[in-house]
Amino acid sequence: MGMIFDSHAHYDDARFDNLRDELLLEISQNGVCGIINCGTDIDTSAFSVSLAKKYAPHTEIHISTQAGIVNYESAKMFYELGA
């Protein structure tokens, strides 16, 4: 089976609340080697970082140039998240 890289996901969406754990724990067993979970604001970006830390703890986290770091508070939040 070929490997799949999901280049645009929103697993932080509330529609995944009841199945997120099962989905993300099993996804790598089904040919997915990586995911970019796209935050749409500061809160969902922070949640995306927390998902990466939980489900891929040994993976480096990279913040996109599209992350919207427009002030000290947003830069501080991403820094504190380890991103």
Backbone as a chain_set.jsonl record, in Angstrom:
{"seq": "MGMIFDSHAHYDDARFDNLRDELLLEISQNGVCGIINCGTDIDTSAFSVSLAKKYAPHTEIHISTQAGIVNYESAKMFYELGA", "coords": {"N": [[0.857, -1.183, 0.0], [0.58, 2.22, -0.827], [1.923, 5.2, 0.683], [0.155, 7.849, 2.239], [-0.064, 11.353, 2.442], [-1.725, 13.621, 4.249], [-2.466, 16.674, 3.332], [-4.048, 18.808, 4.09], [-6.004, 19.225, 6.628], [-8.654, 19.271, 9.089], [-8.857, 18.235, 11.772], [-9.346, 19.216, 14.23], [-11.884, 20.125, 14.29], [-15.153, 20.272, 15.684], [-16.861, 18.295, 14.799], [-15.376, 16.005, 14.803], [-15.143, 15.303, 17.422], [-16.261, 13.027, 18.798], [-14.961, 10.879, 17.652], [-12.308, 11.39, 17.25], [-9.997, 10.479, 18.756], [-9.916, 7.663, 18.228], [-9.777, 7.718, 15.417], [-7.35, 9.171, 14.878], [-5.484, 7.61, 16.196], [-5.556, 5.254, 14.749], [-5.029, 5.99, 12.176], [-2.415, 6.01, 11.08], [-1.976, 3.342, 10.706], [-3.291, 2.803, 8.471], [-2.072, 3.664, 6.15], [-1.471, 6.4, 6.182], [1.034, 8.711, 6.417], [1.581, 11.219, 7.348], [0.224, 14.381, 8.475], [-1.106, 17.581, 7.872], [-2.581, 19.63, 9.962], [-4.744, 22.185, 9.774], [-5.012, 25.146, 11.436], [-7.496, 27.66, 12.001], [-7.637, 29.952, 13.4], [-6.248, 31.544, 16.352], [-6.988, 29.872, 18.535], [-7.736, 27.375, 17.329], [-5.367, 26.826, 16.069], [-3.643, 26.489, 18.248], [-4.873, 24.227, 19.326], [-4.37, 22.447, 17.266], [-1.6, 22.191, 17.497], [-1.54, 20.932, 19.989], [-2.754, 18.5, 19.295], [-0.79, 17.444, 17.591], [1.318, 17.103, 19.411], [0.207, 15.162, 21.059], [-0.484, 12.931, 19.368], [1.672, 12.56, 17.687], [4.251, 12.602, 19.083], [7.031, 12.612, 18.682], [7.579, 14.111, 16.518], [8.773, 16.962, 14.827], [7.413, 20.217, 15.24], [6.163, 22.561, 13.044], [5.455, 25.871, 12.325], [3.357, 27.387, 10.02], [4.008, 29.893, 7.525], [1.703, 31.164, 7.184], [0.499, 31.453, 9.609], [-0.293, 33.722, 10.999], [1.048, 35.365, 12.906], [0.889, 38.096, 14.407], [1.281, 39.785, 16.484], [2.755, 40.384, 19.746], [1.495, 38.677, 21.632], [0.441, 36.495, 20.134], [2.817, 35.459, 19.048], [4.138, 34.775, 21.413], [2.397, 32.804, 22.428], [2.669, 30.697, 20.503], [5.387, 30.189, 20.841], [5.455, 29.312, 23.525], [3.985, 26.994, 23.227], [5.8, 25.454, 22.044], [6.214, 25.555, 19.376]], "CA": [[0.0, 0.0, 0.0], [1.316, 3.468, -0.859], [1.734, 6.091, 1.824], [-0.649, 9.041, 1.977], [0.204, 12.52, 3.279], [-2.911, 14.485, 4.25], [-1.873, 18.01, 3.328], [-4.97, 19.853, 4.547], [-7.021, 18.594, 7.472], [-9.222, 20.058, 10.195], [-9.267, 17.26, 12.789], [-9.733, 19.968, 15.43], [-13.296, 20.461, 14.158], [-16.039, 19.627, 16.666], [-17.485, 17.106, 14.21], [-14.521, 14.86, 15.094], [-15.028, 15.13, 18.87], [-16.613, 11.687, 19.27], [-14.171, 9.825, 17.036], [-10.959, 11.883, 16.988], [-8.97, 9.601, 19.317], [-9.866, 6.414, 17.46], [-9.34, 8.04, 14.063], [-5.945, 9.56, 14.819], [-4.65, 6.495, 16.638], [-5.553, 4.21, 13.724], [-4.796, 6.519, 10.834], [-1.11, 5.609, 10.561], [-2.054, 1.916, 10.34], [-4.038, 2.722, 7.216], [-1.345, 4.24, 5.035], [-1.238, 7.836, 6.28], [2.34, 8.915, 7.046], [1.672, 12.569, 7.892], [-0.97, 15.234, 8.382], [-1.038, 18.998, 8.213], [-3.883, 20.048, 10.492], [-4.745, 23.629, 9.585], [-5.791, 25.983, 12.337], [-8.112, 28.8, 11.325], [-7.447, 31.095, 14.284], [-5.293, 31.243, 17.418], [-7.451, 28.735, 19.329], [-7.644, 26.116, 16.595], [-3.938, 26.584, 15.838], [-3.134, 25.927, 19.502], [-5.406, 22.877, 19.423], [-3.635, 21.651, 16.287], [-0.304, 21.881, 18.108], [-1.765, 19.924, 21.035], [-2.98, 17.224, 18.616], [0.512, 16.945, 17.129], [2.072, 16.637, 20.574], [-0.424, 13.955, 21.585], [-0.516, 11.804, 18.45], [2.97, 12.419, 17.01], [5.11, 13.298, 20.042], [8.433, 12.669, 18.265], [7.631, 14.869, 15.279], [8.979, 18.398, 14.98], [6.252, 21.039, 14.897], [6.534, 23.733, 12.262], [4.363, 26.813, 12.131], [3.303, 27.902, 8.662], [4.123, 31.343, 7.348], [0.323, 31.656, 7.169], [-0.036, 31.299, 10.961], [-0.889, 34.957, 11.503], [1.722, 35.871, 14.091], [0.805, 39.527, 14.12], [1.582, 40.594, 17.661], [3.539, 39.701, 20.765], [0.725, 37.619, 22.287], [0.38, 35.298, 19.289], [4.175, 34.909, 18.993], [4.406, 34.173, 22.731], [1.625, 31.575, 22.535], [3.298, 29.655, 19.706], [6.659, 29.866, 21.495], [5.16, 28.525, 24.717], [3.513, 25.696, 22.779], [6.937, 24.734, 21.501], [6.111, 25.521, 17.917]], "C": [[0.898, 1.24, 0.0], [1.013, 4.321, 0.364], [1.0, 7.359, 1.382], [-0.209, 10.134, 2.94], [-0.993, 13.444, 3.151], [-2.438, 15.926, 4.408], [-2.818, 19.132, 3.748], [-6.126, 19.209, 5.309], [-7.502, 19.584, 8.539], [-9.756, 19.097, 11.262], [-9.578, 17.922, 14.126], [-11.23, 20.314, 15.422], [-14.145, 19.646, 15.132], [-16.717, 18.379, 16.111], [-16.661, 15.837, 14.444], [-14.466, 14.542, 16.59], [-15.267, 13.7, 19.337], [-15.767, 10.573, 18.673], [-12.713, 10.201, 16.809], [-9.89, 10.93, 17.51], [-8.813, 8.328, 18.491], [-9.3, 6.666, 16.064], [-7.837, 8.302, 14.014], [-5.009, 8.471, 15.33], [-4.522, 5.419, 15.555], [-5.099, 4.694, 12.354], [-3.449, 6.083, 10.243], [-1.085, 4.138, 10.153], [-2.753, 1.725, 9.0], [-3.397, 3.52, 6.092], [-1.128, 5.74, 5.073], [0.057, 8.06, 7.057], [2.489, 10.308, 7.643], [0.406, 13.357, 7.641], [-0.561, 16.672, 8.654], [-2.444, 19.379, 8.663], [-3.878, 21.569, 10.541], [-5.62, 24.333, 10.61], [-6.358, 27.162, 11.562], [-8.055, 30.067, 12.156], [-6.483, 30.674, 15.392], [-5.717, 29.992, 18.19], [-7.314, 27.411, 18.587], [-6.191, 25.804, 16.223], [-3.303, 25.969, 17.08], [-3.616, 24.484, 19.667], [-4.694, 21.946, 18.442], [-2.266, 21.258, 16.825], [-0.482, 20.818, 19.187], [-2.049, 18.546, 20.427], [-1.658, 16.618, 18.16], [1.326, 16.398, 18.299], [1.508, 15.336, 21.126], [-0.241, 12.752, 20.665], [0.788, 11.585, 17.691], [4.044, 13.1, 17.863], [6.571, 13.427, 19.625], [8.626, 13.455, 16.976], [7.861, 16.343, 15.577], [7.733, 19.146, 14.534], [6.75, 22.283, 14.183], [5.298, 24.603, 12.053], [4.457, 27.379, 10.713], [3.525, 29.411, 8.648], [2.739, 31.985, 7.312], [-0.286, 31.708, 8.568], [-0.608, 32.585, 11.539], [-0.275, 35.425, 12.81], [1.858, 37.374, 13.881], [1.107, 40.411, 15.323], [2.345, 39.747, 18.68], [2.777, 38.529, 21.372], [0.662, 36.351, 21.435], [1.764, 34.653, 19.172], [4.513, 34.194, 20.294], [3.654, 32.847, 22.863], [2.266, 30.434, 21.749], [4.63, 29.235, 20.317], [6.422, 28.971, 22.7], [4.629, 27.138, 24.38], [4.654, 24.836, 22.21], [6.932, 24.647, 19.988], [7.042, 26.531, 17.283]], "O": [[1.873, 1.297, 0.75], [-0.032, 4.172, 0.997], [1.214, 7.864, 0.28], [-0.004, 9.871, 4.125], [-1.252, 13.99, 2.078], [-2.054, 16.342, 5.501], [-2.419, 20.297, 3.758], [-7.088, 18.718, 4.72], [-6.845, 20.581, 8.838], [-10.935, 19.131, 11.613], [-10.028, 17.253, 15.056], [-11.773, 20.746, 16.439], [-13.876, 18.468, 15.368], [-17.108, 17.498, 16.876], [-17.174, 14.727, 14.303], [-13.794, 13.587, 16.981], [-14.536, 13.21, 20.198], [-15.84, 9.434, 19.134], [-11.957, 9.417, 16.237], [-8.959, 10.601, 16.776], [-7.702, 7.964, 18.104], [-8.448, 5.916, 15.588], [-7.131, 7.715, 13.195], [-3.847, 8.423, 14.927], [-3.492, 4.752, 15.461], [-4.817, 3.884, 11.47], [-3.354, 5.818, 9.045], [-0.254, 3.737, 9.338], [-2.799, 0.617, 8.464], [-4.084, 3.998, 5.19], [-0.648, 6.311, 4.094], [0.172, 7.651, 8.212], [3.444, 10.554, 8.379], [-0.375, 13.059, 6.737], [0.232, 16.945, 9.555], [-3.373, 19.442, 7.859], [-3.089, 22.167, 11.272], [-6.834, 24.131, 10.642], [-5.766, 27.611, 10.58], [-8.39, 31.146, 11.666], [-5.96, 29.56, 15.367], [-4.879, 29.135, 18.47], [-6.83, 26.43, 19.152], [-5.828, 24.636, 16.079], [-2.512, 25.031, 16.975], [-2.854, 23.619, 20.099], [-4.445, 20.783, 18.759], [-1.82, 20.127, 16.633], [0.334, 19.901, 19.293], [-1.631, 17.531, 20.984], [-1.432, 15.419, 18.323], [1.952, 15.344, 18.182], [2.262, 14.493, 21.611], [0.118, 11.67, 21.128], [0.984, 10.519, 17.108], [4.674, 14.061, 17.42], [7.285, 14.272, 20.164], [9.718, 13.461, 16.408], [7.227, 16.91, 16.467], [7.076, 18.757, 13.568], [7.651, 22.97, 14.665], [4.238, 24.119, 11.655], [5.528, 27.799, 10.275], [3.262, 30.106, 9.63], [2.616, 33.207, 7.399], [-1.478, 31.982, 8.702], [-1.362, 32.521, 12.511], [-0.992, 35.837, 13.722], [2.809, 37.853, 13.264], [1.18, 41.634, 15.203], [2.548, 38.548, 18.486], [3.371, 37.477, 21.605], [0.815, 35.249, 21.96], [1.874, 33.427, 19.196], [5.111, 33.118, 20.273], [4.214, 31.868, 23.359], [2.395, 29.324, 22.266], [4.967, 28.051, 20.313], [7.12, 27.972, 22.875], [4.803, 26.203, 25.162], [4.478, 23.649, 21.936], [7.568, 23.773, 19.398], [7.089, 26.643, 16.058]]}, "num_chains": 1, "name": "protein.A"}
